[in-house]
């Protein structure tokens, strides 16, 4: 599906500092803010999202804490949709995050003190595309990053929504409603998902019947949010951390990384040490575990100059 979008609205947001627009929307680790196909050039981000089932193109640029957003749509955007979009953008840019609290905590920890100095003002928020996060979490299951990226690219090419605006063209994640209508055999053969096809299809059908956004989890405690997100088929405890972005997900790769940083050793059998390293992270950083983990992943280039890291990618 391809849509041509026209300018429909302008939104201005001001994010209380410290705030760095560049590292917030274009993470050094290569994380996309919304869709893997978004474009970031010379301080401007072109991206998009679905709002109420409608594709929306976004052009963002910032001057200090003030972020200017041009909204592009196929049809006129209603006032209610505009307010939903405003709140969604503010949340994704880190409004309301207790970044000062994290920085106060980080001053007492040598590792966190370094990464927060290197990436000061980086917010860990991402644009609210829940099903996109579910796709990411499921394609990451038992797969190296190259394989996960290949599956996500296939899903975007086959079922995503391509939007053209401001002389740019990019593809948004598929909606749950669209993917719910795809046959499992097609997901296996064309998107090469393997056993994940069943999980992703079940998740799509669930979310199509039970519309949910990331904002629905804002008022929940971490424990309740993790429990609720697992109502989505295919999302277990590990995947819940990826979708919610509230806890440090520990897999074999990150076990090696965190063990080398926190324990000063390279584990011989990473999978067998997941529980131990997870405990060390939680005991050391508590509620700031995800923030700390996110900052570390986005500062590996600098950390590698001081720590003997064997796995940077």
N, C-alpha and C positions, 0 to 999 in steps of 0.2 A: 504494500500500500504506500502511495506517495501523495503527499499533500503540499500545496503551495500556501504559505501563510503570509498574512499582511500585518503591519503594525496595528495593534489594538489598544495598547495602554502603556503608561509609563509609571513605574513605581520607584520611589526613593526610600532607602533604608539607612539607618545609622546604627552601627554596631558599637556598643561601648567597648573601649579598649581594655587591654591590649588586643589589637586585631590586625592581622596581616591577610589581606585579600588573596594575594598570589598563592601562598602556601595553604590557604584554606580551601580554595576551589581547584587548585592544581598541585596535589600532593607530590613532594619529591619522590616518594616511593612509586608513583605512577598510578595511584588510585584515581578512578574517575569520580567526579562529584555527583554525576547523575547517570550518564550513559557512556560506555567505552568509546563512542564515536564523537564525543564532544571535542571542540577545538579551543585551545587557549593560545593566543598570540598577542604579544606586546601589551600584556596586562588586560586583555579583553577575553571573556569567555563566551562562546556560543554553545548552548546546550538546550535541553528541553525536558518536558515531563508531561504526563497525562493528568489532567485535572477534570474530575467528574467524567472520565472516559474520553475527554477531548484532548487531542494533541496540542501542546503549547510550545512554541519556540521562545528561547530566552537569550538576550544579549546583556551581559553584565560587565560593568567596569567600575572602578572605585577610585576615589581620591581620599586618602586617609580612611577614616571610619565610615565615610558616606559611600554607599553603593547605589549606582543608578542602573535600573533594569528596564529594558524595552521588551514588551510582551508582544508576541506574534501569534495570531490565531487564524483559523479558516473562516470563522464567523465572529460576530460581535461578542465580546466577553461581558457577561452580566456582572453586576455589582457584587453579588454573593460570591461568584467565582473569583473575582478580583481580590476580595478579602481573604478567601481561603488561600489563594496563591501568595498574597502578601505574608500571611502567617507562616506558610510553608517555607518560603524563602528565608524569612528571618530566622526560623528554627534551623534551617540547613546551614546558615552562615554563622551559627553559634550563639545567637541571641539567647540569653538565659543560662548559658553554660557557666559554671562557677570556675572560670579559668584562673581567677585570682586565688581562689582556694587551692587549686591544684598547684599553682606556682609557689604558694606559701609552703605547702607540703614538700614540694620538690627541692626547696632550698636545704632541707635536712638530709637529702639523699644525693651522694656524689654523682651517680649515674643520671638521675633525673635532673639534677642541677645543670649538668652539661647539655642535655638534649633540649631543655627548655630555653637555655641561653642561645643555642644554635637555631632553634625554630620558634623564637618568641612571637606570639600572636597567632600561631596556627591553631585553628579550631578543628575539631575532629568530626564535626557534623557533615552530613551528606544530604543531598536533595531527596525529599520523601517520595521514593518510588519503591514501595514495599515489595511488589512482585519482582522487581529487578534485583532486590537484595535476596529474595528467595531463590531466584535463578542462580545468582552467584554462589549462595551457600550450597545448593544441591550439586552444581557442576564442580564445586571444589571437593566434594566427597570422594575420598580414595583416589585422587587424581593429582598428578603434578601440575604446576601452573600452566605449562604449555598446553596440556590436554584440556584443562579447564577453559583457557582462552579460546581454543579451537571450538569447543562446544558452544561457548557464548557467542562467538562470531557467527556460527551457523544459525543459532536461534535468532539473532538480529537480522541476518540476511534473509532467512526464510519467513519469519513471522513478525518482524519489527515494523514500526511505522516510520517511513522516511519523510522528513519534513524539509522543505526548502524555504529559506528566508534570509534576508539581508545578504544575498549573494553567497550563501552557504547552504550546504546540504548535509544532513546527518540523520542517523537512524536511532529511534527511541526503542527501549525494551518492549517486547510484546506485552499486551495487556493480558490479564488472567482470563478475561472473557474470550479473547481470540484464541489463546492457546488451549483453552478447555475444549474447543471444537476440533482439535487436531487428533488424528488417530495415533495411538501408542506406537503402532508399527512404523508410522512415518517418522516419529521422533527418533526411533531406533535406527532406521535405515538412512534418513537424510541428515538428521542433526547429529548422528553418531553418539547418542546419549547412553546406549547400553541399558543397564538395569535402572539408571536414573530416569529413564523415560517414564516409567510407572510412577515414580515419586513426584516428578515435576507435573505430570498430567493430573494426578490426584490433588496436588497443591493448587493448581490452576482452577480446577473444578470447585474446590473448597472456597477459594477467595472470590470466585465469580458469584457464588451463592451467599457468601458472607463478606461483603465489602469491608475492608479494613485499611487503615493508614497508620503510619508510624506515630502520629499524634495520639492514637488510641492507647498508646503505652506510656505516654508522658507522666500520667498521674499515678502509675503503678510502681510499687517497690521493685527492685531488681528481681527478687525471688518470684513475685507474682507475674512480672512481665515475662520472665523465662518460662514459667509454667504455661502462661497463656499462649505464647508464640508457638509452643509445641503442639497446640491444637491443629496447626497447619500440617497436613501429611508430609512426611519426608523431612521434617525439621526436628532434629533431636537436640540434646543438650549442647553439643559442639556447634552445630549449625545455628542454634539460638543465639550464641555469642556473636556470630558473624552478622546475623540479621539485625539484632538489637544494637550492636556496638556498645555493649555495657560491660563486657568482661573480656579478659585476654584469652583469645582462642589458642589453645596449645595443641599443635600437631607435631609430627616428627621433626620438621624443619625448624619450627620455632622453639622446640625443646632444646635442640642443639644451640641455637642462638642465645636463648635465655640462660642456659646452663653455663655457656662460656662467659656471659656478661655478669651473672650473679654468683655463680659458684666457682668460676675460674677453671672449669674442666670441660672437655669434649666427651659427651656420653658415648659409650661403645654401643649401647642398645637403646636408642632414643625412645622407641615405643614403650619400652618397659619403665622408662623414667618419667613418663608424662605426669603421673599422679604426684611424684615428688616435686617436680619443677613447678607444677601448678600450685602446690601448697606453698612453696617458697615465694612465688609471685604474690599470692594472696596475703600471706603473712607479712610480707615486706611493704606492700602498697595498698592493701585493703580495697576500699571503694575507688581508689585511683588506679587500679590495675589496668583497666582498658586505656585510660588516658596515657599512662606510662608506656604501655605496649605500643600504642599508636605513635607516640612521639619517637620511640626507639626505631620502629620500622621506617619512619620517615627521616631518620638521621643516621642510617647505617654507613653512608659514605664518610661522614665525620668520625663516627665511632670506630671505624676500621683503622683509623690513624693512631688510635690509642689502645685498642683492644685486639688481641689475636683471634679474629673471627674467621672461621673456616667456611662458613656458608653465608654469602651475602645475597644470593638469589635462590 
